Amino acid sequence: MHILVIGAGVTGLAAAWYLRHDGHEVTVVDRDCGVALQASHANGGQLSYNYVAPLAGPGVLAKLPSWLLHADAPVRFKPQADPGQWRWLFDFVRACNAAQSEQSTRSLLQLSFLSRALMHELVATHPALAFDYATSGKLVVHREAKSYDAAQRLMTYQRTLGCEQQALAADACLTLEPALAGIADRLAGGIYTPGEDAGDCFKFCEGLSGLLTERGVALCLGTEISRLARQPDGKIQAFTPHGPLDADHIVMAAGVASVPLLQSLGMHVPLYPIQGYSLTLPLAIDAIAPLVSVTDFERKVVYARLGSRLRVAGMADIVGRSLRRDPARIGALRQEASAFFPLAGNFQHAQSWCGQRPATPTGMPLIGATPHANLWLSVGQGALGFTLALGSGRLIADRIAARQPAIAMDDWAYRRS
């Protein structure tokens, strides 16, 4: 069969990889002139298989007032005259409870563990796939005793779901990662997960697109899908400004750009962009920077060593659908990074980036079938796009091939609203 994948970010390329592995003729189309130029371009770099708890958690609502009142807070909200934003926020608030959070975490862990197995397989079978990949482990550091105690309780729960983690006192955190010495007096403790990885998502996408091209996959870049339309035979067809594209099946993996295309078919998908920022700092030879991936729990900032660079990422801004880079947010991220790892380098010289994570209110992506027999979804992976991409792609390939999926599909289903 001929399958059209809309979106050349990490999620779309992963779907194309497994569809081509099944022997299908695959075309990937994207409005940008290169792969991974949107949310996949300069993300946090952490392959965070054990840390998949959604943003909508039972403790979030209590924190929102303090977050929203401070310009440098990790979460920011600007109300828009957009019913979609308010609908998303209403559903987000409803999801901020323990039962929903635990259910989402259980399901996301299944998908992330599948993705981890597939990533390890891919790296082992294609050693030339170079993307600064490292099995570095991850340390989530806590500055407050209260949050560290809560993290230990969560660790105990997550062990029942297959996570392998260790609670480390402050001195043990410093032994594991000496670069944290600058905040030694503010450390309460940390949770260390040896099995986490890191890598450059953009380089991964470039390498994967090269492998796809070698295998005959067509990459139609710089090509915009202007609309989707239902044909007399009931199938969905994609149109560019220059005419239709023929395909037996269509996989929608275009992140937030998927929303208007699906709306034209009468499909509401609960996706809204959560804007984030990153810095990429070239490291000097004498830089004191972390080797382990680090997450600052209180400030919601992540740090990942990517070869000779340090990637810093953070912020969750619900500020509208237009991508507008805010210099104040970049400045706040520079300040956070400089205070956390002061000897890593001059963060004023770091390259900045801004992108939109395609998020659902519950943190659960939509993967699988739609009411239209030849249209499939792989959207809404949010901040976990790199982590969940391979598992999502494998599930799409399984469904199109009518194989038993590697994990249960009910949790990822699109439902009419």
N, C-alpha and C positions, 0 to 999 in steps of 0.2 A: 504494500500500500504506500501511497504518497502522503506524508504527514507534514503539515506546515506548523512550525513552532514560532509563535509571535513573542519576541523578546530575546535578546542576545546577552542578557545578564547571566549570572551563575546558575540561576534556576532554569532558564530556558536552555542553556547549553548542556546542563546535566540531563534534562529530558531528551534532548537530541542525541546525546551519547548512548543512552540505553535503548532508545528507539532504533538507532542505526545498528546497534548490537543485535537487535532482533531481525535485522535484514530489511527494514523499511527504507524507502527512499525518503530522505528528510531534507527539508528546506527551512532554514532559520532566517527570519526577517526582522529587521530592527530599523527604527527611524534614524538612529545615530550612525555615524560613518565608521564606527569601530565597536568592538565588543566591550561590554562591562564599563560603559561610560556614565551610568547612572548610579543606583544604590550599591552596586557591586564594586565600584571603582576604587575607593580608598576607605573601606570600612575598618572596623577595629582589628581585624586580622586574627582574632581568636576563634579557634574551632572548639566551641564550648559545649561539648557533648553532655556534660553532667549538670550544667547550669542553664536550664531552659525554662525555669519558672517564669510565667508571664508577668508583664508589668502590672496587670490588674491583680493585685494581691490584697489580702485582708488588712494589711497595715498601710496601704497607700493613701486612702482617703484622709486619714488623720494627718498625714504629712503634707497633703496638697496645700493647705492654707499657707504654711511657712514657705513651701517651694514657690508658690505663685506670687508671694509678696517680695521676693528677692530677685534682683536682676541676674545674679550669677547662680541661681538655683539650677539643679540638674533637669528639672521639668519646667516648661514655660507654656502658658496658654494665652492666645490672643483670640477673642471671640470674633467670628466672621458672620456675615449675612449669608450663611450657607447652611441650609437645613441638613445637609449630609454631615457636617461637623457636629451639630447638636445631636443628631440621631446616634452618631458614633459615640459621643461622650456619654449619652444616656445609657447605651448598652455597656460601655466601659464601667460606669459606676455600678451597674447591676452585676457585673462580673467580679467586682472587688469583694469577694467573700471566700472563706476558707474552702468550702466545698467545691466551688468552681475552679479555684486555683489548684487544688490538689488533683482534680480530674484532668485539668489541662496539663499539669506537670507530668502525670503518669503517661498520658498519650504522647506528649512531646518527647519524653525520654525514650519511648519505643522507636520513634522516628529518628531521633538523634543517634541512638545506638546502631540502628540500621545504617545510617549515613557514615558513622565512624568505621564500621566494618567495610563498607564500600570504598571509603577513602583509603584505608590501609591497603585494600586489594588493588586499587588503582595506582597508588604510589609504588607498590611492589612490582606490578606488571609493566609499568611505564616509568622506569627510573630517569628517563630524560625529561620528564615533566618537572621543570624547575620553577618553583614559586616560593623560595625561601621557607620551605616546609621544615618544621621542627617539632619533635615530640617533647616539648619543653615542660609540660605540666602547667598548672594554673594555681595561683595563690590569691584568694579573696581576703583582703585585709580589712579588719574592723578597728575603728578608733574608739568605739564606745563599748564598755563591758556589756551593756544591755543587748546591743545588736549581736555581739559575739556569742552571748548565751543563746539567743534565738537561733543563730546560725548553727550552733551545735545541736540544738533540738531538731532543726530541719535536716541536718546531716544524718542523724539517727533514723529519721523517717525515710530519707532517700536511700539509705543502705538497703532497706526492704525492697527497693525498686531496682537494685542492681548497681548503684553508684558506689565507687570505691574512693573514699575521702578520709582525710585525717585532720583532726583539730590540733592546731599548733599554738602554744603560748607565744607571747611576744618575742622572747629570746630565741625560740625555735624558728620563728619567722625570719629573724635576722640571720640566723645560721644558714637557713635555706637560701635567702636572698639578701646578701650583704648590702646591696644598693639601697635598701630601705633604711639605712642608718640615719639618714637625714630626718626621719620622722619617728625614730626609736622611742622618744618620750611620749608619743601620741598613739602608740600601738597597744591595743587590747589583746589582739590575737588574730588568727586567720584560719581559714579552711583551705587545705591543700589537696588538690586532685592530680595525682601523677599522670593520669591517662589522657590529659587534654593536649591538643596540638595547636599550632599556630602556622600561619602562612599568608602570603600576599594574594588576596582574592583576584585582583586584576591580572597579575602574572599567571595565576591558575587558569583564568578564563582565556587568556591569550594562548597558553599552552594547549588547553583543551580544544580551542577552536582550530588550532593547527592539526591536532590529531583527527578532528572531525573532517577537516578538508581533505586530509590524506585518505580518508575512508569514503570520500565521495559525497559528503554532505555539502549542500549549497548554502553559502552565507550571503544573503541579499541585504547588505548593509546600506544605510542611507536611503532606505525604502520605507515610507510611512504607510501603515494600514489606516485608511481613512474611515472605513466602516465595515461592519459585518452585516450580512443580510440573509434572511431565510429564503431559500429557493423553493420553487413549486414542488420539488420532490421531498421537501422537509429538511434538507441539509443546509448547513450554514456555509456561506462562502465569504471569503475575505476579499476586499477591494482596496486597491491603491488608487491614487489620483489618476493613474494611467490605465486602470482597468482591473478585471478580476484576476485572482490567483487560484489556480485549480489545485485541489487537494481532497483526498478522501477523508482525512481527519484534521482537525485544528486543535493545537494545544495553546491555550492562552497563558503566557508567563511574562507579561509585560509590566508587572508591578502596578503602581498607581495609574499608569497609562491604560491599564485594562478597564478601569471603571467606566469611562464614557463609551467605549466600544461595546461593553456588555449591556450598558443601559439602553443602547439602541435596539437590543433584542428583548427589552423588558426585564432584564435580569438585574436585580440589586445585589451587589456584593459589598459586604460591610468593610470596605477598605478605606483607610484615610492615611495621608502621609504624616509620619512623625519625623521631623527634620532633625538630623544629627550633624555633627562636625568632627573632623579629625585633623591631626597634625602629623607630619612625617618628618622626623629629625634625622639627618645623616649623623652618624656617631663618629667622633674622633677616636683615634687609637687609644687614647688615655681616658676615654669617657667611662664614668661609673654609672652603668645602666643595667637594668634587670635582664637576666637570662631567662628566668621564669616569667611566664605571662602573669601579670598582676592586675587585679581589679580593686579599686578603691570603693568599698561598698557604700560608704556614706555619700560620697560625691558622684557615684555612678560613672566613674571614668575608668577606662580599660587601657592597659599598656601591653604591647606585644613587640618582642624583638623579631624583626624581619631582616635576617642577614646582618648587614652593617647599618641598619636603620632602626629607629624606634617609632612605632605607630602609637599614637595617643588618640582615643576617640571617646566621645561622650555627648551629652545633651539630648533631651527628648522634647522637641518643641512642636506643639500642636498649634500652628500659626497660620494655616491656610494651605491651599493647593499650589500656589505659585512658589517656586524656589527662589527665595531672596536671602542672600548671604548677609548675616548680621555681624559687622565687625566687632561689636561688643561681646558677642558669644565666642567668637574666635579669641578675643583678648582674655576672656574668663578662662577658656581652656588652656591658653598659654600660661596663665598665672597658676592654675592648678598643677600643671605638669612641672613648672619650674619649682614650685614649693615641694612637690612630692619627690622628684628626682633632680635636685639642684645641680648635680655634677654630671648629668647626662649630656649637657651641651646648652647652647644658647637657643632657647625655644623661640626667640624672636626671629630666628633664621629658618624655622621649620616651615615646610610647605603646608598650607591650609587647604581644606576641602569641605564641601557641604553637600549633603545628599538627603533624599527622602526615602525613608523605610516604609514599605507598604504593609501597614499593620491592621489587624482585626482587633476588635474590642477585647476578645478573650485571649488573644495571642495564638490562636489556633489557625493555621493556614487552611485554605480550601484546596483540596487535591482530589481529582477524580472527575466523575461524570457530571453532566448538566442535563437539563430537560431536553437538550438538543442532542440527538444520537451521535453526531460526529464532532461535537465540541467538548473539550476537556479543560479543566482548570488546574493550574499550579501557581497559586498566588497567595499573598498574605503571610509570607515567612518572616516579615518584619526584620528585627535586628538579628535574627538567626538565619538569614538567607544562606550564608556560606556554610554554616553548620548543617543545615537541613537539606541542602540542594540535592545531593546525590540520592538520598533516600526518597525525596519527592520525585525525582526523575525516574527512579526505579519503580515506584508505585504507579506512575502514569503508564510506563511501558507494560507493566503487568496487567493493568486494566484493559488497555487497548488490545493486548494479546489474549484477553480472556483467561489469563492465568490466575491461580490463587495468589493474591498479594502476599508479600513477605510479612506484613502486619495487618491487623484489622483496619478496614477503611471507613467504618461508620463515623468515626470522630472527625474525619476530614471532609465530610460530604457537604456539598452545596445544598442549602434548603431555601425554598421560596419564603419570602417574608412579606 
